Amino acid sequence: METQNSTLSSASPEGRRSAWATFTSPLRQSKAFTLLWLGHWIAMLGTSVTTVILPLVIYSLTGSTTIMGLAMTVYMLPNVLILPFAGMIVDRIDRIRLLLFTNIARFVLMFAAAVLMFTDGMKLPYLFVGLALYGLMDGIFNPAYSALRAQVFTPDIRNAANALSQISIQAVRLLGPPLGGFIVSFTSAGVGFGLDSISYLISFACFWMLSSHLASLIGKRQANAEQQDQEGQHFLKDFIAGFTILKSHPWLWITILAFSFINICYSGIIAVLIPWLFKVHHSYSSVVYGVAMASSGVGAMLGAFVYGSRKHWKHRGLLAYFGAFVSGLALLLLSVVTWMPGLIMSMMLEGFGIMIFAIIWETSLQEMVPAESFGRVASLDLMFSFALLPVGYLAVGAIADKLGGIFTIGLFSTIGMCIVLGVLCVPHIRRFQ
């Protein structure tokens, strides 16, 4: 009878209101969360538009998957190279100032790209220089944002904050790609780059307000950092400290190592070959490509809702890697399916699977890594996850030119799924709760 009463209570309007109140509690309880969430959400909206426009611009200039792979390599290489240093920078310098600096720098880059597109002055060398600088800024911004997020997402709001953040990010993925496809089809790429630059200005304003709100907390952290400097802390010791934290948690270091290879397979397909698949191979319009990319966001939102429907999950290791396997299977289907709705459904499945993995991974990092060391661990996570991507992008593009894009999609998705199954043979992964 108690179970029945409990079920009835949870299904009642009061129970539904309580669930909604829990889900939205970070917005009411934490001004810091609201400003951080809003600033990142707005910047992500502009970025999601550019993510669709950029490959279309490159393919319109060259039509080559090799050049597309080279462009992604140019973006990723400085991103990866700065990450070993970014962790120490993030843990020692005001994280808010790092967000402000990188946002204003990316505003300048996007504004310059818009001007070049409007004046027909965009050339591949300019594009590559801009991508390299943009990648450098992302290499600083991402660990700074991750570390600040771990600081702001306190235990009392952590589950709801992670779920709300992931769902809002996927909502951006739902809105941005169709918007980008619409802009390219009916206006110009310069409008999209201009919209992205404006989003960085608005995001800058949100982070500026956040800086005053967290001034006392950040000042305390900086004092601790200065004290560590006086005690003889240096680059090598800080770098080793990050490895020490990872080494103490097999779930962390095994997953980071595995995804340094899985990301080659999955990200290479998504960044290099999916634009080719829709734009070149199937000759679909930019709007169709945007809708397909948005469907990945729909699937990811569904994954976040499914995972967020329960407060606790058992066998999180198995569940996370099941999501990664589903994502690879969806990419494999892209090499077989030719029906446009089927391609869109495959993209939705890809987003669903990878979101299950991503939300478990992010939560586990926040649970296991101390806040004062989070920047170093986040930078190591990003560094090893992305370390081989420059080579991977080049390999995917070159192999696609030589052996065909459809074959390459099937090859790399299969390799990624085999790595996932191999990692599941490790007891530490299967038993992670």
N, C-alpha and C positions, 0 to 999 in steps of 0.2 A: 504493500500500500504506500509506503514511503517513496518507493521508486516511481510509482504512478503519479503521486502528487508532485514529485519533483519534475517529472516530464511535463505535466500539465502546466506547472508554474513557468518552466522555461519557454513553453509555447504560447503563453499568455502575452497580451500587449505589454504588461509590465516587464516580463522577461525579455521581450524583444527590445524594449526601450533600454533596459539595463545593458544588453549586449551592445547596442549602438552607443550608449554612453561610455562603455569601456573602450570601444574601438576609437572613439573620438576624444578620449580623455587627454591625450597629449596636447591637443589644441587648446584645451581649457586650463590645464594644469601647468603648462610650461610655455612661457613666452619665448624662451630660447629655442625650443623645438619649433614653434610656429615660424619664427624668422628664418631659421636654418632650412626648414622644410620648404618654405615659400621661395627663398632665394635659389635653392637648388632646382626646384620644380620649374621656375621660370626660365632659368638658363638651359635646362634640359629640353624645354619646348623649342627654343631656337636651335639647339644642337640637333634635335631630331629632324628638323626641316633640312638643315645642311647635310645630314647624313644621307638623305635621299638625293639631294641636288648634286653633291660632289661627284659621285660615280657617273651620273648622267652627263656632267660637264666633261669629265675625263673621256668617257666613251664617245662623246660627240667630237672631241678634239682628235682622238687617236683610233678608237674602235678596237683597241688591243687589250686583251686580258693581262698580258705581260706588263704593260704600262700601268694598268690598274693595280697590279700586285706591287710594282715598284713604288707607286704613290703611297700605298698603305705602309710599305717598308720605310719610306722617308718619314712618315708620321710616327711610326712606332719606334724607330731606332733611337732618337733623342729621348723619347719617353722612357725607354728601358735603361738607357745610360745614366739618366739622372736619378733613377729610383734608389740605387744604393746610398746616395747622399741625401735624398729627399727625406728619408726616415729620421736621420739625425737633425736635419733642418727643422722638420715638423715638431720634434720633441723638444727643441731648444728655442725656437722663435715663435712669436705670437701667431697662432694658427689663423686667427681672423685676418691679420695683415697679409698672410700668404694668400688667403682666398681673395682679398681685395686686389692684391697685386696681379694675380693670375687672371682675374675677371677683367680688369681694365686692359691688360695686355691682349686678351682674346677679343675684346671689343675693338681694339685698334686693328687687329688682323682681319676680322670679319668686315669692318668698315672699308679697309683697303681693298679687300676682295670684291666688295660691292661696287666700289668706284671703278676698278679695273673691268668688271663685267659690263657696267653701263657705258664705258668708253671704248669697248672692244679691245682693250689692252691686255686681256688675260692671256698669258703664254705659259707653257709648261714649266719653264724655269721659275717664274714668279710663283706658280702654284706649289711647286716643290719646296721653295723657301718658306712659304707661308705654312705648309703642312709641317715642316720640321719645327718651326717656332711654336706652332700650335701644340704639337706633340710634347715639346719641352714644358710648356705651361701645364698641360694635362698631367705630366709626370710629377709636378709639384702639387697641383690642386688635389688630385685624387687621394693621396695619403693624408694630406691636411684635412680634407673633408671627412675621410673615414675616421681619423683620430678625434676630430671635433664631434662627430656623430656619436662615437662611443662615450664621449664625455657628457653630451647633452641627453642621450638616451639612458636615463637613470633606471635602475631596476624596477621602480614602481610603474614606469610607462614603457618599458623596453619592448615587450611583445607587441603592444598596440602601435608603438612608434615605428617598429620595423615593418609591420604589416601595412600601416598607413603610407609609409614612405614607398614601399615597393609597389603598392597599388597605384599611387599617384604617378610614379615613374612610368608604369605601364600605361596609364591613361595618356601620358605624354606621347608614348610610342603609338598609341591609338590615334591621336590627333595630328601629330607632326608629319608622319609620312604621307598621308593623303593631302595634307596642306602643302607639303613640298612638291608632290606630283602635280597638284593643281596650279601652283605658282609657276613651275617650269612650263606647263602646257599652255597657260593662258597669259602669263606675263613674261618674266625672264628670271634667270638664275640670280641676277643682281638683286632683285627684290628679296629673294630668300636669304641671301647673305646679309642684306641690310636688316631684315627682321631678326636674324641671329644676333647682329651687333647690338640692336636695341634691347634684346632680352638680357644681354650681359650687363648693360647699364642698369636696368631695373634690378637685376640680381645683386649688383654692386650696392645699390641703395639698401636692400634688405640686409646684406652682410654688414654694412656700415652701422645700421641700427643695432644689429646683434653685438657689434664690438663694444658699444657703450654698456649694453646689458650685462655682458660677461667680463667687464673690465677688471673687477676685483678678483674674480676666479683666475683669469689669465695672468694677472699680476702675481698672484701667489705661485702659479706654476713657473713663471719666469724666474722668480726668486729662487725656487728650488733648482732650476737649471743653472743659474749663476753659481749657486753653492756647489753643484756638481762640477762645474768648470774649475772652481777654486780648489776642489779636491783632486784635480788632476785627470778628470775624465778627458778622453780624446777619441778621435774618429774610430780607431781600430777597436778600442774597448766597447764603444757603443755598438759598433757593427756586430761584434761577437755576442753582445748581450741579446740582440734580436734573434740570432741563431740559437742561443741557449734556451730562450722561451719556446721556440718552435720545436727544438729537440725534445723537450719535456712532454710534448703532446703528439704522439704518433698520428692521430687523426689530422692534425694541422700539416705536418711536414710531408706526410705521404700524399695527401690531397693536393698540396701545392706542387709537388713534384709531378704527380700524374697529370694535372691540368696544364703544366707547361707543354705537354705533348697533345693533350686533348684539344687545347685551344688552337693549336696549329690546324687541326682537322676541321673543327667546327667554325672557328672565326674565319679561317681562310675561305671556306665555302660561302659564309654569310657576307663577308666584306667584298670578295672578289668575284664570285661566280653567280650569286643570286641576282645582282644587277644585270649581269650578262645573260642569265637565263631568261629573265622577263623582257629586257630591252632588246637584246640581239637575237637570241635563239628563237624565242616565241614571238618576237616583234609586237609585244603588247605596248600600250601607251604608258606614259609616265604615271597617269592616274592609277592604272591597274597595278603597277609596281608599288605605288604608295599604299594602295589598299592591302596588297599582300604583306608588306612590311608592318602595316597597322594590325593585321590579323595576328601576327606574332605577339603584339602587345595585348590583344584580347585574350589569347591563350595564357599569357603570363598573368594577367589579372585574375583569370579563372583559377590558375594555380595558387595564387596568393590567397584568394577567398577560400579555396578548399583547405589549404594548410592552416589558415587563420580560423577555421571553423572549430578547431579544437585547441584547448589550452595546452595540452601536453601530447606529445607523440612518442611512441616507443619505436625502437630500431631506426633511429634517425639516419644512421650510416647507410643502411640498406635503402631507405626511402630516398635519400639524396642521390645516390648513384643510380637508382631506378629512374629518377628524373633525368639524369644525364644520358642514360641509355635511350630513353624515349625521345629526347632531343635529337640524338644521332639517327635514330630510326626515321624520324620525320624528315631529316635532311636526305637520307637515302631515298625516301619516297619521291623526292623532287626529281631524281634521275629517272624515274619510271613513269610518274603521272604526267599526262599531257593535257588533261582537262583543266581549264582555268579554275573552276571552283575547287577541284581536288588539290591544286597547287596552293590555293589560299588556305584550305583546311590543313594541309601539311605544315604550312608556316604557323598556323595556330597551335598545332600539336608541338612544334618545336619550342614555341614560347612557353607553353604549359610545362613541359619537362624541365627546361633550364631554370624556370622560376622556382620550382620545388627544390632544386639543388641550391640555388642562390640564396634563398631565404634561410635555409638550414645552415649554410656556410657562414653567412653574415652573423646570425645569432650565436653560433658556436664561437666565432672570434670574439664577440663582445663578452661572452661568458668566461672565456679562458685567458684572455690577454689583459694585463693590468693597464689602466688608462694612461699612466705615465710613460708606458713603453709602446703604446698602441701605434704611434707613428712609425717606429722602426719595423714592427711586425707587419703593418699594413704595406709598407714600402717593399719589404721582402716578398710578401705575398704577390704584389703587383709585378715586381721585378721577375720572379721566377715564372709566374703565370704568363707574362708577356715576353720573356727573354727570347724565345725562339720564333715569335710571331714575324719579325722582319724577314727571316729566312723562309718561314712558312708561306708568307704572302707571295714572295718571289717564286717559290717552288710551285704553289698552286697555280699562279698565273702562267708560268712557263710550261708546266705539264698540260694545262688546259689548251694552250696554243699548239702543242705538239700532238697530244693524244685525244683532244676533244674535251669540251667542258662537261658534257654529260658523264663521260667515263670518269673524269676527275672528281665530280661530285660523289659518285658511287664509291670510288676508291677511298677518298678521305673520310667519308662518313662511316664506312665499314671499319677502317683503321681505328677511328675514335671509339666506336662501340666495342671493339676488341680490347682496347686499353681499359675501358670501364669494367668489362668483365674480368680482366686480369687483376685490377685493383680489388675487386670484390673477393678475390681469393685470400686477401690479407685479413686475418682475424680481427685486428684492431679496427678495421673499417666496418666489417660486418657487425661487430659488437658495439659500435658507438651508439650511445643512447642520447 
